[in-house]
Amino acid sequence: MGDLSLQVKVNASRASVWRDFVDMMAFAEWWWPFDDTTYAADIRPGGAYRFASAGAGIGVHGEYRSVADGEHLEFSWQWEDSHEVPEPSVARVALADAAAGATTVIVTHQASDDELDDLRQGWEHCLQRLITRYA
C-alpha cells in the first residue's frame, strides 16, 4: 500500500468548493468530461456513490466513511473497469481556507502501489478542471 497526496489552490470560497464536491449537478460540470457520465451520491457516512461513463469505459463506486460539512469527505474507491482490484482504496478530500478567499484542496488516496500513478494522473486532471472552473 502507498499514499498519494496532492494539494491545489482554488480561487473560490470553501463553501463554493464544498458544493462542487457534494452537489452532483455542480460536480458533473468538472469531474469527468464525458457526455454520458452518470453521477449518484448519498453523501453521508455509510451512503453510497457511483460515477460511471460507459463511453469512456470507466466507473468507480464506494461508500462515504466520513463527512464533515465544508471540511472533508472520506470514501472507499472501487474501480469498475479493468483497473479493478480486490480491495477498495481509500480517498480523502479536505478543504481549508487560503488567502484572499481561496480554498486549499488536499487530496490523499491510499491504494496499492501499482494503482498510484494512474490515480495521481486522474486526480491531477480532475483537480485542474476544478481550478479552471474558477480561473
N, C-alpha and C positions, 0 to 999 in steps of 0.2 A: 504494500500500500504506500501511496505517496500523496503529497499535498500540493495543490495548485493554489496560488494566491495572486490575485490581481486587484489593483486599485486604480480608479479613474475619478476624475472630477467632472461633474455635470453642471452646466450653468443654469440650474433651476433649483427651486426650493426643495427641501426634503419632502414636504407634502406632495409636491408635483411628481417627484421621482418615485415616491412610495406608490402613488396612484398608477404610475407606469408599470409597476410590478404586480399590482393586485386587481386592477380594473382590466378585464380581459379585452375590452374594446381598445383601451389605450395600449395595452401590451401587444396586441396584434399589429399596431402601427409601426413597431420597431423590432420585434423579436426575430422572427424568421420571415424573409422577404418573398415567400412563395404564396401565390394567389389562393391555393387550395388548403392552406394551413387551417386547422381547426384548433380551438383553444377551449378547454373546460377546466375549471378550477373551483374547488370548495376550500377557500383559504381560511383554514382554522386548524389547530392541532388535531391530527387524525383525518383531516379532509384529503381527498384525492385530487390529483390533477392529471391531465393528459394534453400534450401538444403534438400534433401529427400533420405531416404533409405527404399524401400518397404520391403526388407527382415527384417530389424530391426523394421519396423512399426513406424518409426518416420519421421517427416518432420517439417520444420519451414520456414516461409516466412515473408516478410515485405518490408519496404521501407527505403532507406537511407535518413536521415533527415539532416545530416551534414557530410561533408567530407573535411578534411584539409590534403592535401597530406603530408604523412610522419609523421603526428601528431595525428590525431584521426578520428574515424568513429563513427557516432551515427545513430542508426537504430531502427525501430519498430521490434517487435518479436512476431509472432503469431504461436503457435503450430498447427500442422495439425493432431495430433493423439488424444488420449484420454486425454491429458493434456490441450486440447483446452479450452480457457476461452473467454468470450465475448469481452473483451478489450485487445488489444495487450499491451505487456510490452515494455519498452524502454531500450536498451543496449547501452553502450558507451565503446569503446576501445581506450585508449590513450597510446601513446608511448613517452618515454623520454630517453635521453642519460643517461647511467650509466657508472661507472668506467670501465676502461680497454676495451673500445669498445663494451661493452654490452648494452643491452636495457632493460629498465623497462617497462613492460606492465601492465597497470592499467585497470581493467575491472570493470565497475559499471553497475548494472542492477536493474532497478526499476520495481517491479512486485507486484502482490498480495501476501500477507503474506503466503498463502498456497502453492505458487509456489517456494518460495525462497530456500528451502532445495534441491529440485530437480535441480534447476538452478545452485546452488552452486556446487553440485556434478558434473553436466555436464561440467561447466566451468573449474573446477579443473582438470577433466580428459583431456579435450582438451588442456588446458594450459600445463599440464605435457607432453603431446605428443610434443608440440611446444618446450619446454625446451629440451627434449630428442633429438629432431632433431639436436640440436647444441652441444650436450654433447660430 
